[in-house]
Amino acid sequence: MKKVLVTGSAGFIGSHLSKRLLAEGHEVIGIDNINDYYDPQLKEDRLSQLDNDNFTFVKTDLEDLEIINKAFEQYKPEIVINLAAQAGVRYSLENPHAYVNSNVVGFTNILEACRHYKVEHLIYASSSSVYGANTSKPFSTNDNIDHPLSLYAATKKSNELFAHTYSHLYGLPTTGLRFFTVYGPWGRPDMALFLFTKAIVNDEPIDVYNYGKMMRDFTYVDDIVESIARLTKRPAQPNPEWSGANPNPGSSYAPYKVYNIGNNSPVRLMDFIEAIENKLGKTAKKNFLPLQPGDVPETYANVEDLFRDIDFKPKTTIQEGVNKFIDWYLDYYEVKL
């Protein structure tokens, strides 16, 4: 069993992952600032699910280098999983400094701590948004990602660049995970499934961007957690076939690797909405709008290397995942249909 430090442990993915790691017998050190980007009570309630003798919680911002270093010094984690970040593409248009502080400064502090305290393996959250203006489908970690469409995406690309630098300079094994539209119970209130469910339950209209002509590779949270749990046992290794003349951007001569984690099965936005309507037994009132700045019309994950390396690829169907989320939502908010 390992000592695993999970940043963003009160977050959507972080709380699910921490619960899984505790169930496997690991000692988990959780870090989160429990900010008010959305309802802090939801974060507190997620944390309450982690009541375990092997769980320790540290409340801090990643930008606070002194507290981060103290946590590493005291708990001496062997594996670090960095999920804490300022999330959301559209919010990055309103508050860019929050993204630089958390996603760039905070991530640098994590890298420095991993370096100085000899961490065995750093796993960190990237995002499918790094593909930006890329038009080849499905998105592959071999693709160029030099044209981000939002500051959020740019900060996530910077994480991958910073990680490679530390893998090269200090031999730190780093594994980046490009998540594709994660959803499920305990999800964030700013995400489409949460917003749509809340609106439909309350007979309010939903905003349907790009006039419904969107496709997303929706990925159920349990599939994300399964992938991360398997990757904790597989630190990034140098790729012996990598060369400057024939570079593979998703790997390196250094112990560095990037994976897509997606369902490998894009879903039309209108079919996604239909799955919600099916479960709720209600028809949504739809407000059709143009594509929003920073959004991409379609995401689609190539997960061949993930399947090859950990013998697993996400497989939860959209109706199955939507049903589980709505069951949680109705129970958590005590909604009677």
C-alpha positions, 0 to 999 in steps of 0.5 A: 500500500502507498501514501497517496497525496490527492489535491482537489480531494473535495472536488468531483473526481478527487473525492471519488478517487480518494474513496477508491484509494481508501477502499484499496487500503492506501493512506490518502492525504487530501488537499483542497481549498474548498473555495466558493467557485460553486457551493462549498457545502457540496464539497464538504458533503463529498469530504464527509464520504471520506471518513476513514482512519487512513484519510488526512485532510489539509485545507490550503491553496496550492499557491501557498508554497509553505503549507504545501511543503509542510504537507510533503515534509510531514506526510512524505507521499510516495504518489501524488495525484494533482486534480486541483485546478480552477475548472471551466472554459467559460469562467476563464473568460471572466476571471483569468487570474484565478486560472493562472494562480491555481493551474500554473503557480499552484502546479509549479509548487506541486512539481517543486515539492515532488522534486524535493521530496523524491515522489515516485510518480506524479499523475496530474489532470490535463484536459481534452480542451488542449486539442483546441483548434485541432480538427482531426478525429479522434483526438490523439496524444500524437496530435499537435496542441499548439492552438488552444481556444481558451485560457483554461486550455492554455493553462492545461497545456502549460501543465504538460510542458512543465511536467515534461521539464521536470521529467527531463531535469529531475527524472520525475515520472509524470503522467498527464491525463486528458479528461473528456467531459467527465460526469456522474454523481457528486458532479459540479453544478456548472456542468451541463448534466447538472444544469440541464437536470436542475432546469428540467426538474424545475420546468425552466428552459435549458441553454443549448449551444451551437444550436444543438450541433455539438458532440462530446465524448462523455466519460463516466466518473467511475471509468475515470477513477478506474483508469487512474487507480490502474495508472498509479501502479504504472509510473511513466517510463522513457519511450525508447522509440522516441527521437527528435526526428520522429517525436511522439508528443504523448511520450518522451525520452524522459519518464513522461506520458500523456493519456486521453481518458474518454469513452471513445464514443462521441454523443450528440448533445441532443441525444444527451438531452434525450437521455436526461428527458428519458430518465426524468420523464419530462421534456426540456424547454430548449433555448437554442444559442450560438457556439460560445467563445472558447468552446469546441464543437466536437470532442472524440478520444483515441484511447488505444494507448490507455487500453494497451498500457492498463488493459482498460478503456471507459465503457459506461453508456450515456443512458446508464451514467445519466440515470446514476447521476439523476438518481443521486441528484434527486436523492441529494436534493430531496426532489420529488418528481 
